[in-house]
Amino acid sequence: MQYEITMYKLMALFGVALLVFLGIGYYMGTIVGASQADYDIDVPDYCQASYRGDKIVVTCTELEEYTALELCNILSTPLKDKIKVVVISSE
């Protein structure tokens, strides 16, 4: 007994099997994969990490806890004349 399959049928079968296995892999990945992991993030003292939905947002200010007056005192006088320091805060 001899079985024959045309190339188009073989390619269609391969394509369907590929899609099925990709779907199964994606489904298994979302159940047991990194999307369910508990992240341990090391952030410096001047950064804050928070959750927004299913994402981790890290907010940093490299100026640390300087006030606007302290920033102005750090800059030299000629530099103060050339630039303006604008501090935007959400507080």
C-alpha positions, 0 to 999 in steps of 0.5 A, a space after each residue: 500500500 502506498 500513500 501520497 500527499 501533495 506538497 501543498 497539503 503537506 505545507 498546509 498541514 505543517 502551517 496548521 501544526 506550527 500555528 497550533 504549537 505556537 498558540 500552545 506555547 504562548 498560552 503556557 508561557 503566560 500561565 507559568 512564564 515570566 508574566 507571573 514572576 515576582 520581580 526583585 528589582 534593586 534600585 538606587 536610593 534616589 530612584 523609586 519603583 512602582 507597579 502600574 497595572 502589570 508593568 514596573 515603572 522606575 522613576 529616578 532623579 539623579 539630583 537626589 533630594 536637592 532643593 532649588 536653592 541648593 542647585 543654584 548654590 552649586 552652579 558657578 556665577 557665570 554659569 547661572 547667567 547663561 542658563 536657567 534651572 527649572 525644577 518640576 515636581 509633582 508634589 
